[in-house]
Amino acid sequence: MNGDQFRGASRHLKGRAQTTLGGLTGDPARQVRGAVNQVAGGAQYAYGRARDRAEDWAEDGRDLAREVRDRAGNLVEDGRHRVDAARDRAGNLITDGRDFAQQARKRGTRYGHQAVRYADDNRSAALLGLAAVAFAVGWLSRSKR
């Protein structure tokens, strides 16, 4: 209960007492003053209640704004962590791809050298194999009329 509510309630009670006293003594001026004080006290009490509720709503709004700010900060921070994690994963994938390409190049070079040595050592078998491959490619690519 704030000061306006307290003062309004006390003024309302004072007005009731004046109205009752004016009725008992037959003093219409006192009865009117009492009625005015009752109405004014009720209005002041209602104003105090409205102000109290407005202050509560303002505090709730401030609390809500703080919560939104905190959640937004958490989302931004979480987003930064996700971006950092994605950047790290991308870097790892690039490194893995480079390693894979280097290994493939080394294997290709090694297998190519082995094939050339085999062809040099076994020239007749290599020529027969090459002729068989050329015949197969020609037969597969022929037109079917």
C-alpha positions as CSV (number, residue, x, y, z in Angstrom):
1,M,0.0,0.0,0.0
2,N,1.5,3.3,-1.1
3,G,0.9,6.8,0.5
4,D,-1.9,7.7,-1.9
5,Q,-3.8,4.6,-1.1
6,F,-3.4,5.2,2.7
7,R,-4.3,8.9,2.5
8,G,-7.3,8.1,0.2
9,A,-8.6,5.4,2.6
10,S,-8.3,7.7,5.6
11,R,-10.0,10.6,3.8
12,H,-12.8,8.3,2.7
13,L,-13.3,7.1,6.4
14,K,-13.2,10.8,7.6
15,G,-15.9,11.6,5.0
16,R,-18.1,8.8,6.2
17,A,-17.7,10.0,9.7
18,Q,-18.6,13.6,8.7
19,T,-21.6,12.4,6.7
20,T,-22.9,10.3,9.7
21,L,-22.2,13.1,12.2
22,G,-23.9,15.6,9.9
23,G,-26.9,13.3,9.7
24,L,-27.1,12.9,13.4
25,T,-26.8,16.6,14.1
26,G,-29.0,17.7,11.2
27,D,-26.1,19.7,9.6
28,P,-26.5,19.5,5.8
29,A,-23.2,21.3,5.2
30,R,-21.3,18.7,7.2
31,Q,-23.1,16.0,5.3
32,V,-22.0,17.5,1.9
33,R,-18.4,18.0,3.1
34,G,-18.4,14.3,4.3
35,A,-19.8,13.2,0.9
36,V,-17.1,15.2,-0.9
37,N,-14.4,13.8,1.3
38,Q,-15.7,10.2,0.7
39,V,-15.6,10.7,-3.1
40,A,-12.2,12.5,-3.0
41,G,-10.8,9.7,-0.7
42,G,-12.1,7.0,-3.0
43,A,-10.6,8.7,-6.0
44,Q,-7.3,9.2,-4.3
45,Y,-7.3,5.5,-3.2
46,A,-8.1,4.4,-6.8
47,Y,-5.2,6.6,-8.1
48,G,-2.9,5.0,-5.6
49,R,-3.9,1.5,-6.7
50,A,-3.5,2.5,-10.4
51,R,0.0,4.0,-9.7
52,D,0.9,0.8,-7.8
53,R,-0.1,-1.4,-10.7
54,A,1.7,0.9,-13.2
55,E,4.9,0.6,-11.1
56,D,4.5,-3.2,-11.0
57,W,4.0,-3.2,-14.8
58,A,7.0,-1.0,-15.3
59,E,9.1,-3.3,-13.1
60,D,7.8,-6.3,-15.0
61,G,8.7,-4.6,-18.3
62,R,12.3,-3.9,-17.0
63,D,12.6,-7.6,-16.0
64,L,11.3,-8.7,-19.3
65,A,13.7,-6.4,-21.1
66,R,16.6,-7.7,-19.1
67,E,15.6,-11.3,-19.9
68,V,15.4,-10.5,-23.6
69,R,18.8,-8.8,-23.5
70,D,20.3,-11.8,-21.7
71,R,18.7,-14.3,-24.1
72,A,19.9,-12.3,-27.1
73,G,23.4,-12.2,-25.7
74,N,23.3,-15.9,-25.2
75,L,22.1,-16.4,-28.8
76,V,24.9,-14.2,-30.1
77,E,27.5,-16.0,-28.0
78,D,26.1,-19.4,-29.1
79,G,26.2,-18.2,-32.7
80,R,29.8,-17.2,-32.3
81,H,30.7,-20.6,-30.9
82,R,28.9,-22.3,-33.8
83,V,30.7,-20.1,-36.4
84,D,34.0,-20.9,-34.7
85,A,33.2,-24.6,-34.7
86,A,32.2,-24.5,-38.4
87,R,35.4,-22.6,-39.2
88,D,37.4,-25.3,-37.4
89,R,35.6,-28.1,-39.2
90,A,36.1,-26.4,-42.5
91,G,39.8,-26.0,-41.8
92,N,40.1,-29.7,-40.8
93,L,38.3,-30.7,-44.0
94,I,40.6,-28.6,-46.2
95,T,43.6,-30.1,-44.4
96,D,42.2,-33.6,-44.8
97,G,41.5,-33.0,-48.5
98,R,45.1,-31.7,-49.1
99,D,46.5,-34.8,-47.3
100,F,44.3,-37.1,-49.4
101,A,45.3,-35.3,-52.6
102,Q,49.0,-35.7,-51.7
103,Q,48.6,-39.3,-50.9
104,A,46.7,-39.9,-54.2
105,R,49.4,-38.1,-56.2
106,K,52.2,-40.2,-54.5
107,R,50.3,-43.5,-55.2
108,G,49.6,-42.5,-58.8
109,T,53.2,-41.6,-59.3
110,R,54.4,-44.9,-57.7
111,Y,51.8,-47.0,-59.7
112,G,52.8,-45.2,-62.9
113,H,56.4,-45.9,-62.4
114,Q,55.6,-49.6,-61.7
115,A,53.5,-49.8,-64.9
116,V,56.3,-48.2,-67.0
117,R,58.9,-50.7,-65.5
118,Y,56.5,-53.6,-66.1
119,A,56.0,-52.5,-69.7
120,D,59.8,-52.1,-70.3
121,D,60.4,-55.5,-68.8
122,N,57.6,-57.3,-70.6
123,R,57.3,-55.5,-74.0
124,S,55.5,-58.2,-75.9
125,A,52.9,-58.8,-73.2
126,A,52.4,-55.0,-72.9
127,L,51.9,-54.7,-76.7
128,L,49.4,-57.6,-76.7
129,G,47.5,-56.1,-73.8
130,L,47.4,-52.7,-75.4
131,A,46.2,-54.3,-78.7
132,A,43.4,-56.1,-76.7
133,V,42.3,-53.0,-75.0
134,A,42.2,-51.1,-78.4
135,F,40.2,-53.9,-80.0
136,A,37.7,-53.9,-77.1
137,V,37.3,-50.1,-77.2
138,G,36.8,-50.2,-80.9
139,W,34.3,-53.1,-80.7
140,L,32.3,-51.3,-77.9
141,S,32.2,-48.0,-79.7
142,R,31.2,-49.4,-83.1
143,S,27.8,-48.2,-84.4
144,K,24.9,-50.7,-84.4
145,R,23.1,-50.2,-87.7
